Amino acid sequence: MANTQYDDFIRNRITELRISKNISEHKMSLDLDKSGSYIRGITNGMSMPSVKELMRIIQYFDMTPAEFFA
């Protein structure tokens, strides 16, 4: 998978899960102890989470990495 495909998958998956749980980008950012625009920065392509931060995001959705990437 090329980096852009990987990046797009991460962004789209976070958005899909967040919307399915009816959580705003702002609330999710604050729940993760980040600035209010943290998730928006990821989903709009301005940044990508580190592996450690991605693991926190996956835990936030109460999933395993395998479930997140399925």
C-alpha positions in Angstrom: 0.0 0.0 0.0 1.5 3.3 -1.0 1.8 6.0 1.7 -1.0 8.1 0.3 -3.3 5.1 0.3 -2.3 4.3 3.9 -2.8 7.9 5.0 -6.2 8.1 3.3 -7.3 4.8 4.9 -6.3 6.1 8.4 -8.1 9.4 7.8 -11.2 7.8 6.4 -11.4 5.1 9.0 -11.1 7.7 11.9 -13.9 9.7 10.3 -16.1 6.7 9.7 -15.8 5.4 13.3 -16.2 8.9 14.7 -19.4 9.5 12.8 -20.8 6.1 13.6 -20.4 6.9 17.3 -21.8 10.5 16.8 -18.7 12.1 18.2 -17.5 15.5 16.9 -13.9 16.1 15.8 -13.7 18.7 18.6 -14.9 16.4 21.4 -12.7 13.5 20.2 -9.7 15.8 20.2 -10.4 17.0 23.7 -11.1 13.4 24.9 -7.6 12.5 23.7 -6.2 15.4 25.7 -5.3 17.3 22.5 -6.2 20.7 21.1 -9.7 21.0 19.8 -8.5 20.9 16.2 -6.3 17.8 16.5 -8.6 15.3 14.8 -9.6 17.9 12.1 -5.9 18.3 11.3 -5.6 14.5 10.7 -8.8 14.1 8.8 -8.2 17.1 6.5 -4.8 15.9 5.6 -2.7 18.5 7.5 -1.1 15.9 9.8 -0.9 12.2 10.6 -0.8 10.7 14.1 2.3 9.0 15.3 2.1 5.2 15.8 1.7 5.9 19.6 -1.1 8.4 18.9 -2.8 6.1 16.4 -2.8 3.4 19.1 -4.5 5.8 21.5 -7.1 6.6 18.8 -7.7 2.9 18.2 -8.1 2.4 22.0 -10.5 5.4 22.1 -12.8 3.5 19.7 -12.5 0.4 22.0 -11.0 -1.7 19.2 -7.9 -3.7 18.6 -5.5 -2.7 15.8 -6.7 -5.7 13.8 -10.3 -4.5 14.0 -9.3 -0.9 13.1 -7.4 -2.1 10.0 -10.0 -4.8 8.9 
